[in-house]
Amino acid sequence: MLIQSKKIWIADQFVPAMLKIADGKIADILPYGSRTADADYGSLRIVPGFLDIHCHGAYGFDTNDANEKGLRNWTKNVVDEGVTALLATTITQSEEVLTRAVANVAKVMDEGYEGAEILGIHFEGPYLDMVYKGAQPEQHIVKPTIEQFERYQAAAKGHIRYITMATETDEDFALTHYLTSHGVVVSIGHSAATYEQAVMAYAHGARSMTHVYNGMTPFNHRANGLVGAAYRIRTMYGEIICDGNHSTTAALNNYFMSKGPDYSIMISDALMAKGSPAGSRYIFGGNEIEIYPDGSAHLTATGGLAGSTLRLNDGLRILVEEAMVPFNYAINSCTINPARCLGVDDRKGLIGVGMDADLVVLEADYKVHQTYCMGKAQL
């Protein structure tokens, strides 16, 4: 199959080109118009498929539900916002619930599904801080142990790829060392760590931070906190929710411009309520949440933010058009940066020969015109 556009994102720029797709890969890249195209997208932009490494669910499904049908419906439909790969993300709960949840993801991965590729599991909690727990249910927050994590990973058949934890609660960084030596990315989040403790966590293998600004110690010019560490540690990845609610567009600009183009990761942190109208209520981690008219999710008991319903194509628009972040910074944050963080950048995150044919065709207003997953048109 041959597709072409006058604006294909290659080498940090839009160029006229034609893509030859075969066996789910980009087999060749040719000059625009050099052959008869099967699909000519004119001046619509073609960018790499989006990776969402922190998303709990959508369309009434939550990863903790351990429902095969719900997970398959999610991966099939999330392509309409340009997502071609994701990490199914848990929330703190009992060991029984989390074991079922990760086992369900592994089962669906083994047995097959359509749409966006499940790259594995983001294990958010239960090793978190009580003060910065956010919407995570405190009755199930526990101290980290290698033994318990090994049980979870066994149930997940090795598919836990990334974990959010309060590293300051990890005695002698025992679990942090274990995880990094076994290829699991450690992300500091829902944490009361100081700036100094964050530096030590990095020294012991932590390589990311979860939803920067949210669920962490704030920046102060004398006590820099985790937010200060997110700014200062240039080679520490940092997730950030780009919905304009969890952080203002000015805060988004400050973070991206401080971080540079290579280590920011846009996430949705989307809940099962994604795709539901304002006013909808759901149970998330044992707590009731309500969707506000702006799409944000809030705990009904306290009014606190509890996640989002962000579509990644809208996040890209917000970053570029409202936060005034350079396009390459913004597009990298949902393509090559998460791919590198997870170690899948040998096949995802870029448009290049030999890469997976995961592509998004964007209209001028950032609406998704077409999504390709492994070369297969989805819309």
Contacts in CASP RR format, 6 or more apart in sequence:
PFRMAT RR
TARGET T0000
AUTHOR 0000-0000-0000
METHOD contacts of the structure
MODEL  1
MLIQSKKIWIADQFVPAMLKIADGKIADILPYGSRTADADYGSLRIVPGF
LDIHCHGAYGFDTNDANEKGLRNWTKNVVDEGVTALLATTITQSEEVLTR
AVANVAKVMDEGYEGAEILGIHFEGPYLDMVYKGAQPEQHIVKPTIEQFE
RYQAAAKGHIRYITMATETDEDFALTHYLTSHGVVVSIGHSAATYEQAVM
AYAHGARSMTHVYNGMTPFNHRANGLVGAAYRIRTMYGEIICDGNHSTTA
ALNNYFMSKGPDYSIMISDALMAKGSPAGSRYIFGGNEIEIYPDGSAHLT
ATGGLAGSTLRLNDGLRILVEEAMVPFNYAINSCTINPARCLGVDDRKGL
IGVGMDADLVVLEADYKVHQTYCMGKAQL
1 20 0 8 1.000
1 21 0 8 1.000
1 22 0 8 1.000
1 38 0 8 1.000
1 39 0 8 1.000
1 375 0 8 1.000
2 18 0 8 1.000
2 19 0 8 1.000
2 20 0 8 1.000
2 21 0 8 1.000
2 30 0 8 1.000
2 35 0 8 1.000
2 36 0 8 1.000
2 37 0 8 1.000
2 38 0 8 1.000
2 39 0 8 1.000
3 18 0 8 1.000
3 19 0 8 1.000
3 21 0 8 1.000
3 37 0 8 1.000
3 38 0 8 1.000
3 39 0 8 1.000
3 40 0 8 1.000
3 41 0 8 1.000
3 46 0 8 1.000
3 359 0 8 1.000
3 372 0 8 1.000
4 16 0 8 1.000
4 17 0 8 1.000
4 18 0 8 1.000
4 19 0 8 1.000
4 32 0 8 1.000
4 33 0 8 1.000
4 37 0 8 1.000
4 39 0 8 1.000
4 40 0 8 1.000
4 41 0 8 1.000
4 42 0 8 1.000
5 16 0 8 1.000
5 17 0 8 1.000
5 32 0 8 1.000
5 40 0 8 1.000
5 41 0 8 1.000
5 42 0 8 1.000
5 43 0 8 1.000
5 44 0 8 1.000
5 45 0 8 1.000
5 46 0 8 1.000
5 361 0 8 1.000
6 14 0 8 1.000
6 16 0 8 1.000
6 32 0 8 1.000
6 42 0 8 1.000
6 43 0 8 1.000
7 14 0 8 1.000
7 15 0 8 1.000
7 16 0 8 1.000
7 42 0 8 1.000
7 43 0 8 1.000
7 44 0 8 1.000
7 45 0 8 1.000
7 46 0 8 1.000
8 14 0 8 1.000
8 15 0 8 1.000
8 16 0 8 1.000
8 17 0 8 1.000
8 19 0 8 1.000
8 45 0 8 1.000
8 46 0 8 1.000
8 351 0 8 1.000
9 45 0 8 1.000
9 46 0 8 1.000
9 47 0 8 1.000
9 48 0 8 1.000
9 331 0 8 1.000
9 351 0 8 1.000
10 17 0 8 1.000
10 29 0 8 1.000
10 351 0 8 1.000
10 352 0 8 1.000
12 328 0 8 1.000
14 45 0 8 1.000
16 31 0 8 1.000
16 32 0 8 1.000
17 29 0 8 1.000
17 30 0 8 1.000
17 31 0 8 1.000
17 32 0 8 1.000
18 29 0 8 1.000
18 30 0 8 1.000
18 31 0 8 1.000
18 32 0 8 1.000
18 33 0 8 1.000
18 34 0 8 1.000
18 35 0 8 1.000
18 37 0 8 1.000
19 26 0 8 1.000
19 28 0 8 1.000
19 29 0 8 1.000
19 30 0 8 1.000
19 46 0 8 1.000
19 351 0 8 1.000
19 357 0 8 1.000
19 359 0 8 1.000
20 26 0 8 1.000
20 27 0 8 1.000
20 28 0 8 1.000
20 29 0 8 1.000
20 30 0 8 1.000
21 27 0 8 1.000
21 357 0 8 1.000
21 372 0 8 1.000
21 375 0 8 1.000
24 356 0 8 1.000
24 357 0 8 1.000
24 374 0 8 1.000
24 375 0 8 1.000
24 376 0 8 1.000
25 354 0 8 1.000
25 355 0 8 1.000
25 356 0 8 1.000
25 357 0 8 1.000
25 374 0 8 1.000
25 375 0 8 1.000
26 351 0 8 1.000
26 352 0 8 1.000
26 353 0 8 1.000
26 354 0 8 1.000
26 355 0 8 1.000
26 356 0 8 1.000
26 357 0 8 1.000
27 353 0 8 1.000
27 354 0 8 1.000
28 353 0 8 1.000
29 351 0 8 1.000
29 352 0 8 1.000
29 353 0 8 1.000
39 370 0 8 1.000
41 361 0 8 1.000
41 369 0 8 1.000
41 370 0 8 1.000
44 361 0 8 1.000
44 362 0 8 1.000
44 363 0 8 1.000
44 364 0 8 1.000
44 369 0 8 1.000
45 361 0 8 1.000
45 362 0 8 1.000
46 351 0 8 1.000
46 359 0 8 1.000
46 360 0 8 1.000
46 361 0 8 1.000
46 362 0 8 1.000
47 331 0 8 1.000
47 335 0 8 1.000
47 351 0 8 1.000
47 359 0 8 1.000
47 360 0 8 1.000
47 362 0 8 1.000
48 331 0 8 1.000
48 335 0 8 1.000
48 336 0 8 1.000
48 348 0 8 1.000
48 349 0 8 1.000
48 350 0 8 1.000
48 351 0 8 1.000
48 355 0 8 1.000
48 358 0 8 1.000
48 359 0 8 1.000
48 360 0 8 1.000
49 82 0 8 1.000
49 83 0 8 1.000
49 84 0 8 1.000
49 85 0 8 1.000
49 334 0 8 1.000
49 335 0 8 1.000
49 348 0 8 1.000
49 349 0 8 1.000
49 358 0 8 1.000
49 359 0 8 1.000
49 360 0 8 1.000
49 371 0 8 1.000
50 81 0 8 1.000
50 82 0 8 1.000
50 83 0 8 1.000
50 84 0 8 1.000
50 85 0 8 1.000
50 312 0 8 1.000
50 313 0 8 1.000
50 316 0 8 1.000
50 334 0 8 1.000
50 335 0 8 1.000
50 360 0 8 1.000
51 83 0 8 1.000
51 84 0 8 1.000
51 85 0 8 1.000
51 86 0 8 1.000
51 119 0 8 1.000
51 334 0 8 1.000
51 335 0 8 1.000
51 338 0 8 1.000
51 339 0 8 1.000
51 342 0 8 1.000
51 348 0 8 1.000
51 349 0 8 1.000
52 78 0 8 1.000
52 83 0 8 1.000
52 85 0 8 1.000
52 86 0 8 1.000
52 87 0 8 1.000
52 267 0 8 1.000
52 268 0 8 1.000
52 270 0 8 1.000
52 312 0 8 1.000
52 334 0 8 1.000
52 338 0 8 1.000
53 86 0 8 1.000
53 87 0 8 1.000
53 119 0 8 1.000
53 122 0 8 1.000
53 162 0 8 1.000
53 239 0 8 1.000
53 265 0 8 1.000
53 267 0 8 1.000
53 338 0 8 1.000
53 341 0 8 1.000
53 342 0 8 1.000
54 87 0 8 1.000
54 89 0 8 1.000
54 122 0 8 1.000
54 124 0 8 1.000
54 210 0 8 1.000
54 211 0 8 1.000
54 239 0 8 1.000
54 267 0 8 1.000
54 268 0 8 1.000
54 269 0 8 1.000
55 78 0 8 1.000
55 86 0 8 1.000
55 87 0 8 1.000
55 88 0 8 1.000
55 89 0 8 1.000
55 267 0 8 1.000
55 268 0 8 1.000
55 269 0 8 1.000
55 270 0 8 1.000
56 62 0 8 1.000
56 63 0 8 1.000
56 64 0 8 1.000
56 89 0 8 1.000
56 90 0 8 1.000
56 91 0 8 1.000
56 269 0 8 1.000
56 270 0 8 1.000
56 271 0 8 1.000
56 272 0 8 1.000
56 284 0 8 1.000
56 307 0 8 1.000
57 63 0 8 1.000
57 74 0 8 1.000
57 88 0 8 1.000
57 89 0 8 1.000
57 270 0 8 1.000
57 271 0 8 1.000
57 272 0 8 1.000
57 274 0 8 1.000
58 74 0 8 1.000
58 77 0 8 1.000
58 78 0 8 1.000
58 270 0 8 1.000
58 271 0 8 1.000
58 272 0 8 1.000
58 274 0 8 1.000
58 275 0 8 1.000
58 309 0 8 1.000
59 70 0 8 1.000
59 73 0 8 1.000
59 74 0 8 1.000
59 77 0 8 1.000
59 272 0 8 1.000
59 274 0 8 1.000
59 275 0 8 1.000
59 276 0 8 1.000
60 70 0 8 1.000
60 272 0 8 1.000
60 273 0 8 1.000
60 276 0 8 1.000
60 282 0 8 1.000
61 67 0 8 1.000
61 70 0 8 1.000
61 71 0 8 1.000
61 73 0 8 1.000
61 74 0 8 1.000
61 272 0 8 1.000
62 91 0 8 1.000
62 271 0 8 1.000
62 272 0 8 1.000
62 282 0 8 1.000
62 284 0 8 1.000
63 71 0 8 1.000
63 88 0 8 1.000
63 89 0 8 1.000
63 90 0 8 1.000
63 91 0 8 1.000
63 101 0 8 1.000
63 105 0 8 1.000
63 121 0 8 1.000
64 90 0 8 1.000
64 91 0 8 1.000
64 93 0 8 1.000
64 97 0 8 1.000
64 98 0 8 1.000
64 101 0 8 1.000
64 285 0 8 1.000
65 101 0 8 1.000
65 104 0 8 1.000
65 272 0 8 1.000
66 97 0 8 1.000
66 100 0 8 1.000
66 101 0 8 1.000
66 103 0 8 1.000
66 104 0 8 1.000
67 104 0 8 1.000
68 104 0 8 1.000
68 107 0 8 1.000
68 108 0 8 1.000
68 111 0 8 1.000
71 88 0 8 1.000
71 104 0 8 1.000
71 105 0 8 1.000
71 108 0 8 1.000
71 113 0 8 1.000
71 118 0 8 1.000
72 108 0 8 1.000
72 113 0 8 1.000
72 114 0 8 1.000
75 86 0 8 1.000
75 113 0 8 1.000
75 114 0 8 1.000
75 115 0 8 1.000
75 116 0 8 1.000
75 117 0 8 1.000
75 118 0 8 1.000
76 113 0 8 1.000
76 114 0 8 1.000
76 115 0 8 1.000
78 86 0 8 1.000
78 115 0 8 1.000
78 116 0 8 1.000
79 115 0 8 1.000
79 116 0 8 1.000
79 371 0 8 1.000
79 373 0 8 1.000
79 378 0 8 1.000
79 379 0 8 1.000
80 368 0 8 1.000
80 371 0 8 1.000
80 378 0 8 1.000
80 379 0 8 1.000
81 311 0 8 1.000
81 312 0 8 1.000
81 313 0 8 1.000
81 314 0 8 1.000
81 368 0 8 1.000
82 312 0 8 1.000
82 313 0 8 1.000
82 360 0 8 1.000
82 368 0 8 1.000
82 371 0 8 1.000
83 116 0 8 1.000
83 312 0 8 1.000
83 371 0 8 1.000
84 115 0 8 1.000
84 116 0 8 1.000
84 117 0 8 1.000
84 348 0 8 1.000
84 358 0 8 1.000
84 359 0 8 1.000
84 360 0 8 1.000
84 371 0 8 1.000
84 372 0 8 1.000
84 373 0 8 1.000
85 116 0 8 1.000
85 117 0 8 1.000
85 118 0 8 1.000
85 119 0 8 1.000
85 344 0 8 1.000
85 348 0 8 1.000
85 358 0 8 1.000
86 116 0 8 1.000
86 117 0 8 1.000
86 118 0 8 1.000
86 119 0 8 1.000
87 118 0 8 1.000
87 119 0 8 1.000
87 120 0 8 1.000
87 121 0 8 1.000
87 122 0 8 1.000
87 161 0 8 1.000
87 162 0 8 1.000
87 342 0 8 1.000
88 105 0 8 1.000
88 118 0 8 1.000
88 120 0 8 1.000
88 121 0 8 1.000
88 122 0 8 1.000
89 121 0 8 1.000
89 122 0 8 1.000
89 123 0 8 1.000
89 124 0 8 1.000
90 98 0 8 1.000
90 101 0 8 1.000
90 102 0 8 1.000
90 121 0 8 1.000
90 122 0 8 1.000
90 123 0 8 1.000
90 124 0 8 1.000
90 125 0 8 1.000
91 124 0 8 1.000
91 125 0 8 1.000
91 135 0 8 1.000
91 136 0 8 1.000
91 137 0 8 1.000
91 284 0 8 1.000
91 285 0 8 1.000
92 124 0 8 1.000
92 125 0 8 1.000
92 126 0 8 1.000
92 128 0 8 1.000
92 133 0 8 1.000
92 136 0 8 1.000
92 137 0 8 1.000
92 140 0 8 1.000
92 141 0 8 1.000
92 285 0 8 1.000
93 101 0 8 1.000
93 126 0 8 1.000
93 137 0 8 1.000
93 140 0 8 1.000
93 285 0 8 1.000
93 286 0 8 1.000
94 140 0 8 1.000
95 148 0 8 1.000
95 151 0 8 1.000
95 152 0 8 1.000
98 123 0 8 1.000
98 126 0 8 1.000
98 152 0 8 1.000
99 151 0 8 1.000
99 152 0 8 1.000
99 155 0 8 1.000
102 121 0 8 1.000
102 123 0 8 1.000
102 152 0 8 1.000
102 155 0 8 1.000
102 156 0 8 1.000
102 159 0 8 1.000
102 160 0 8 1.000
103 155 0 8 1.000
103 156 0 8 1.000
103 157 0 8 1.000
105 118 0 8 1.000
105 120 0 8 1.000
105 121 0 8 1.000
105 156 0 8 1.000
105 159 0 8 1.000
106 155 0 8 1.000
106 156 0 8 1.000
106 157 0 8 1.000
106 158 0 8 1.000
106 159 0 8 1.000
108 118 0 8 1.000
109 118 0 8 1.000
109 120 0 8 1.000
109 157 0 8 1.000
109 159 0 8 1.000
110 157 0 8 1.000
115 373 0 8 1.000
115 376 0 8 1.000
115 378 0 8 1.000
116 373 0 8 1.000
117 358 0 8 1.000
117 373 0 8 1.000
117 374 0 8 1.000
119 161 0 8 1.000
119 342 0 8 1.000
119 344 0 8 1.000
120 159 0 8 1.000
120 160 0 8 1.000
120 161 0 8 1.000
121 156 0 8 1.000
121 159 0 8 1.000
121 160 0 8 1.000
121 161 0 8 1.000
121 162 0 8 1.000
122 161 0 8 1.000
122 162 0 8 1.000
122 163 0 8 1.000
122 164 0 8 1.000
123 152 0 8 1.000
123 160 0 8 1.000
123 162 0 8 1.000
123 163 0 8 1.000
123 164 0 8 1.000
124 136 0 8 1.000
124 163 0 8 1.000
124 164 0 8 1.000
124 190 0 8 1.000
124 210 0 8 1.000
125 136 0 8 1.000
125 141 0 8 1.000
125 163 0 8 1.000
125 164 0 8 1.000
125 165 0 8 1.000
125 190 0 8 1.000
126 136 0 8 1.000
126 140 0 8 1.000
126 141 0 8 1.000
126 142 0 8 1.000
127 141 0 8 1.000
127 142 0 8 1.000
127 143 0 8 1.000
127 144 0 8 1.000
127 163 0 8 1.000
127 165 0 8 1.000
127 166 0 8 1.000
127 169 0 8 1.000
127 170 0 8 1.000
127 175 0 8 1.000
128 136 0 8 1.000
128 141 0 8 1.000
128 164 0 8 1.000
128 165 0 8 1.000
128 166 0 8 1.000
128 169 0 8 1.000
128 189 0 8 1.000
128 190 0 8 1.000
128 191 0 8 1.000
129 141 0 8 1.000
129 166 0 8 1.000
129 168 0 8 1.000
129 169 0 8 1.000
129 190 0 8 1.000
129 191 0 8 1.000
129 192 0 8 1.000
130 138 0 8 1.000
130 141 0 8 1.000
131 192 0 8 1.000
132 166 0 8 1.000
132 189 0 8 1.000
132 190 0 8 1.000
132 191 0 8 1.000
132 192 0 8 1.000
132 215 0 8 1.000
132 216 0 8 1.000
132 217 0 8 1.000
133 141 0 8 1.000
133 190 0 8 1.000
133 215 0 8 1.000
134 190 0 8 1.000
134 215 0 8 1.000
134 304 0 8 1.000
134 306 0 8 1.000
135 284 0 8 1.000
135 285 0 8 1.000
135 287 0 8 1.000
135 289 0 8 1.000
135 299 0 8 1.000
135 304 0 8 1.000
135 305 0 8 1.000
135 306 0 8 1.000
135 307 0 8 1.000
136 190 0 8 1.000
136 285 0 8 1.000
137 285 0 8 1.000
137 286 0 8 1.000
137 287 0 8 1.000
142 148 0 8 1.000
143 169 0 8 1.000
143 171 0 8 1.000
144 165 0 8 1.000
144 169 0 8 1.000
144 170 0 8 1.000
144 174 0 8 1.000
144 175 0 8 1.000
145 175 0 8 1.000
146 174 0 8 1.000
146 175 0 8 1.000
146 178 0 8 1.000
149 163 0 8 1.000
149 175 0 8 1.000
149 178 0 8 1.000
149 179 0 8 1.000
152 160 0 8 1.000
153 160 0 8 1.000
153 182 0 8 1.000
160 184 0 8 1.000
161 183 0 8 1.000
161 184 0 8 1.000
161 185 0 8 1.000
161 342 0 8 1.000
162 184 0 8 1.000
162 185 0 8 1.000
162 187 0 8 1.000
162 208 0 8 1.000
162 341 0 8 1.000
162 342 0 8 1.000
163 179 0 8 1.000
163 184 0 8 1.000
163 185 0 8 1.000
163 186 0 8 1.000
163 187 0 8 1.000
164 187 0 8 1.000
164 188 0 8 1.000
164 189 0 8 1.000
164 190 0 8 1.000
164 210 0 8 1.000
165 175 0 8 1.000
165 176 0 8 1.000
165 186 0 8 1.000
165 187 0 8 1.000
165 188 0 8 1.000
165 189 0 8 1.000
165 191 0 8 1.000
166 188 0 8 1.000
166 189 0 8 1.000
166 190 0 8 1.000
166 191 0 8 1.000
166 192 0 8 1.000
166 193 0 8 1.000
167 173 0 8 1.000
167 176 0 8 1.000
167 186 0 8 1.000
167 188 0 8 1.000
167 191 0 8 1.000
167 193 0 8 1.000
167 197 0 8 1.000
167 198 0 8 1.000
167 201 0 8 1.000
167 204 0 8 1.000
167 206 0 8 1.000
168 191 0 8 1.000
168 192 0 8 1.000
168 193 0 8 1.000
168 194 0 8 1.000
168 197 0 8 1.000
168 201 0 8 1.000
170 176 0 8 1.000
173 200 0 8 1.000
173 201 0 8 1.000
173 204 0 8 1.000
173 205 0 8 1.000
176 186 0 8 1.000
176 201 0 8 1.000
176 204 0 8 1.000
176 205 0 8 1.000
176 206 0 8 1.000
177 204 0 8 1.000
177 205 0 8 1.000
179 185 0 8 1.000
179 186 0 8 1.000
180 186 0 8 1.000
180 204 0 8 1.000
180 205 0 8 1.000
180 206 0 8 1.000
180 207 0 8 1.000
185 207 0 8 1.000
185 208 0 8 1.000
185 341 0 8 1.000
185 342 0 8 1.000
186 201 0 8 1.000
186 205 0 8 1.000
186 206 0 8 1.000
186 207 0 8 1.000
186 208 0 8 1.000
187 206 0 8 1.000
187 207 0 8 1.000
187 208 0 8 1.000
187 209 0 8 1.000
187 210 0 8 1.000
187 237 0 8 1.000
187 238 0 8 1.000
187 239 0 8 1.000
188 198 0 8 1.000
188 201 0 8 1.000
188 206 0 8 1.000
188 208 0 8 1.000
188 209 0 8 1.000
188 210 0 8 1.000
188 216 0 8 1.000
188 226 0 8 1.000
189 209 0 8 1.000
189 210 0 8 1.000
189 211 0 8 1.000
189 215 0 8 1.000
189 216 0 8 1.000
189 226 0 8 1.000
190 210 0 8 1.000
190 215 0 8 1.000
190 216 0 8 1.000
191 215 0 8 1.000
191 216 0 8 1.000
191 217 0 8 1.000
191 226 0 8 1.000
192 217 0 8 1.000
193 201 0 8 1.000
193 216 0 8 1.000
193 217 0 8 1.000
193 225 0 8 1.000
193 226 0 8 1.000
193 229 0 8 1.000
194 217 0 8 1.000
194 223 0 8 1.000
194 225 0 8 1.000
195 217 0 8 1.000
195 223 0 8 1.000
195 224 0 8 1.000
195 225 0 8 1.000
195 226 0 8 1.000
195 228 0 8 1.000
195 229 0 8 1.000
195 232 0 8 1.000
198 206 0 8 1.000
198 209 0 8 1.000
198 225 0 8 1.000
198 226 0 8 1.000
198 229 0 8 1.000
198 233 0 8 1.000
199 229 0 8 1.000
199 233 0 8 1.000
202 229 0 8 1.000
202 233 0 8 1.000
202 236 0 8 1.000
206 236 0 8 1.000
207 236 0 8 1.000
207 237 0 8 1.000
207 341 0 8 1.000
208 236 0 8 1.000
208 237 0 8 1.000
208 238 0 8 1.000
208 239 0 8 1.000
208 265 0 8 1.000
208 341 0 8 1.000
209 216 0 8 1.000
209 226 0 8 1.000
209 229 0 8 1.000
209 230 0 8 1.000
209 236 0 8 1.000
209 237 0 8 1.000
209 238 0 8 1.000
209 239 0 8 1.000
210 216 0 8 1.000
210 238 0 8 1.000
210 239 0 8 1.000
211 239 0 8 1.000
211 240 0 8 1.000
211 241 0 8 1.000
211 246 0 8 1.000
211 267 0 8 1.000
211 269 0 8 1.000
212 226 0 8 1.000
212 227 0 8 1.000
212 230 0 8 1.000
212 238 0 8 1.000
212 239 0 8 1.000
212 240 0 8 1.000
212 247 0 8 1.000
212 255 0 8 1.000
213 227 0 8 1.000
213 240 0 8 1.000
213 246 0 8 1.000
213 247 0 8 1.000
213 251 0 8 1.000
213 255 0 8 1.000
214 241 0 8 1.000
214 246 0 8 1.000
214 247 0 8 1.000
214 305 0 8 1.000
216 225 0 8 1.000
216 226 0 8 1.000
216 227 0 8 1.000
217 223 0 8 1.000
217 225 0 8 1.000
217 226 0 8 1.000
217 227 0 8 1.000
218 225 0 8 1.000
218 227 0 8 1.000
219 225 0 8 1.000
219 227 0 8 1.000
219 228 0 8 1.000
219 231 0 8 1.000
224 232 0 8 1.000
229 236 0 8 1.000
230 236 0 8 1.000
230 238 0 8 1.000
230 255 0 8 1.000
230 259 0 8 1.000
231 255 0 8 1.000
231 258 0 8 1.000
231 259 0 8 1.000
234 259 0 8 1.000
234 260 0 8 1.000
234 263 0 8 1.000
235 263 0 8 1.000
236 263 0 8 1.000
237 263 0 8 1.000
237 264 0 8 1.000
237 265 0 8 1.000
237 337 0 8 1.000
237 341 0 8 1.000
238 259 0 8 1.000
238 263 0 8 1.000
238 264 0 8 1.000
238 265 0 8 1.000
239 265 0 8 1.000
239 266 0 8 1.000
239 267 0 8 1.000
239 269 0 8 1.000
240 247 0 8 1.000
240 252 0 8 1.000
240 255 0 8 1.000
240 264 0 8 1.000
240 265 0 8 1.000
240 266 0 8 1.000
240 267 0 8 1.000
240 333 0 8 1.000
241 247 0 8 1.000
241 267 0 8 1.000
241 268 0 8 1.000
241 269 0 8 1.000
241 307 0 8 1.000
241 308 0 8 1.000
241 310 0 8 1.000
242 252 0 8 1.000
242 266 0 8 1.000
242 267 0 8 1.000
242 310 0 8 1.000
242 315 0 8 1.000
242 316 0 8 1.000
242 318 0 8 1.000
242 319 0 8 1.000
242 323 0 8 1.000
242 333 0 8 1.000
243 268 0 8 1.000
243 295 0 8 1.000
243 296 0 8 1.000
243 308 0 8 1.000
243 310 0 8 1.000
243 314 0 8 1.000
243 315 0 8 1.000
243 318 0 8 1.000
244 252 0 8 1.000
244 318 0 8 1.000
244 322 0 8 1.000
245 294 0 8 1.000
245 295 0 8 1.000
245 296 0 8 1.000
245 305 0 8 1.000
245 308 0 8 1.000
246 269 0 8 1.000
246 296 0 8 1.000
246 305 0 8 1.000
246 307 0 8 1.000
246 308 0 8 1.000
247 255 0 8 1.000
249 318 0 8 1.000
249 322 0 8 1.000
249 323 0 8 1.000
249 324 0 8 1.000
250 323 0 8 1.000
252 318 0 8 1.000
252 319 0 8 1.000
252 323 0 8 1.000
252 325 0 8 1.000
253 323 0 8 1.000
253 324 0 8 1.000
253 325 0 8 1.000
255 264 0 8 1.000
256 264 0 8 1.000
256 319 0 8 1.000
256 323 0 8 1.000
256 325 0 8 1.000
256 329 0 8 1.000
256 330 0 8 1.000
256 333 0 8 1.000
257 325 0 8 1.000
257 329 0 8 1.000
260 329 0 8 1.000
261 326 0 8 1.000
261 328 0 8 1.000
261 329 0 8 1.000
261 332 0 8 1.000
262 332 0 8 1.000
262 337 0 8 1.000
262 340 0 8 1.000
263 337 0 8 1.000
264 329 0 8 1.000
264 332 0 8 1.000
264 333 0 8 1.000
264 337 0 8 1.000
265 333 0 8 1.000
265 334 0 8 1.000
265 337 0 8 1.000
265 338 0 8 1.000
265 341 0 8 1.000
266 312 0 8 1.000
266 315 0 8 1.000
266 316 0 8 1.000
266 319 0 8 1.000
266 330 0 8 1.000
266 333 0 8 1.000
266 334 0 8 1.000
268 274 0 8 1.000
268 308 0 8 1.000
268 309 0 8 1.000
268 310 0 8 1.000
268 311 0 8 1.000
268 312 0 8 1.000
269 307 0 8 1.000
269 308 0 8 1.000
269 310 0 8 1.000
270 307 0 8 1.000
270 308 0 8 1.000
270 309 0 8 1.000
270 310 0 8 1.000
271 282 0 8 1.000
271 284 0 8 1.000
271 289 0 8 1.000
271 297 0 8 1.000
271 306 0 8 1.000
271 307 0 8 1.000
271 308 0 8 1.000
271 309 0 8 1.000
272 282 0 8 1.000
272 284 0 8 1.000
273 280 0 8 1.000
273 282 0 8 1.000
273 289 0 8 1.000
273 291 0 8 1.000
273 297 0 8 1.000
273 309 0 8 1.000
274 308 0 8 1.000
274 309 0 8 1.000
274 310 0 8 1.000
274 311 0 8 1.000
275 309 0 8 1.000
276 282 0 8 1.000
276 291 0 8 1.000
276 309 0 8 1.000
277 291 0 8 1.000
278 291 0 8 1.000
278 292 0 8 1.000
278 293 0 8 1.000
278 295 0 8 1.000
279 290 0 8 1.000
279 291 0 8 1.000
279 292 0 8 1.000
280 290 0 8 1.000
280 291 0 8 1.000
281 288 0 8 1.000
281 289 0 8 1.000
281 290 0 8 1.000
281 291 0 8 1.000
281 300 0 8 1.000
282 288 0 8 1.000
282 289 0 8 1.000
283 289 0 8 1.000
284 297 0 8 1.000
284 306 0 8 1.000
287 299 0 8 1.000
287 301 0 8 1.000
287 306 0 8 1.000
288 299 0 8 1.000
288 300 0 8 1.000
288 301 0 8 1.000
289 297 0 8 1.000
289 298 0 8 1.000
289 299 0 8 1.000
289 300 0 8 1.000
289 306 0 8 1.000
289 307 0 8 1.000
290 297 0 8 1.000
290 298 0 8 1.000
290 300 0 8 1.000
291 297 0 8 1.000
291 309 0 8 1.000
292 298 0 8 1.000
295 308 0 8 1.000
295 309 0 8 1.000
296 305 0 8 1.000
296 307 0 8 1.000
296 308 0 8 1.000
296 309 0 8 1.000
297 305 0 8 1.000
297 306 0 8 1.000
297 307 0 8 1.000
297 308 0 8 1.000
297 309 0 8 1.000
298 304 0 8 1.000
298 305 0 8 1.000
298 306 0 8 1.000
299 305 0 8 1.000
299 306 0 8 1.000
312 334 0 8 1.000
313 360 0 8 1.000
313 362 0 8 1.000
313 366 0 8 1.000
313 367 0 8 1.000
313 368 0 8 1.000
314 366 0 8 1.000
315 334 0 8 1.000
316 330 0 8 1.000
316 331 0 8 1.000
316 334 0 8 1.000
316 366 0 8 1.000
317 365 0 8 1.000
317 366 0 8 1.000
319 325 0 8 1.000
319 329 0 8 1.000
319 330 0 8 1.000
319 333 0 8 1.000
320 326 0 8 1.000
320 327 0 8 1.000
320 330 0 8 1.000
321 366 0 8 1.000
335 348 0 8 1.000
335 349 0 8 1.000
335 350 0 8 1.000
336 345 0 8 1.000
336 349 0 8 1.000
336 350 0 8 1.000
338 349 0 8 1.000
339 345 0 8 1.000
339 348 0 8 1.000
339 349 0 8 1.000
339 350 0 8 1.000
347 354 0 8 1.000
347 355 0 8 1.000
347 356 0 8 1.000
348 355 0 8 1.000
348 356 0 8 1.000
348 358 0 8 1.000
349 355 0 8 1.000
349 358 0 8 1.000
351 359 0 8 1.000
356 374 0 8 1.000
356 375 0 8 1.000
357 372 0 8 1.000
357 374 0 8 1.000
357 375 0 8 1.000
358 372 0 8 1.000
358 373 0 8 1.000
358 374 0 8 1.000
358 375 0 8 1.000
359 371 0 8 1.000
359 372 0 8 1.000
359 375 0 8 1.000
360 368 0 8 1.000
360 370 0 8 1.000
360 371 0 8 1.000
360 372 0 8 1.000
361 368 0 8 1.000
361 369 0 8 1.000
361 370 0 8 1.000
361 371 0 8 1.000
362 368 0 8 1.000
362 369 0 8 1.000
363 369 0 8 1.000
368 379 0 8 1.000
369 379 0 8 1.000
370 377 0 8 1.000
370 378 0 8 1.000
370 379 0 8 1.000
371 377 0 8 1.000
371 378 0 8 1.000
371 379 0 8 1.000
372 378 0 8 1.000
END
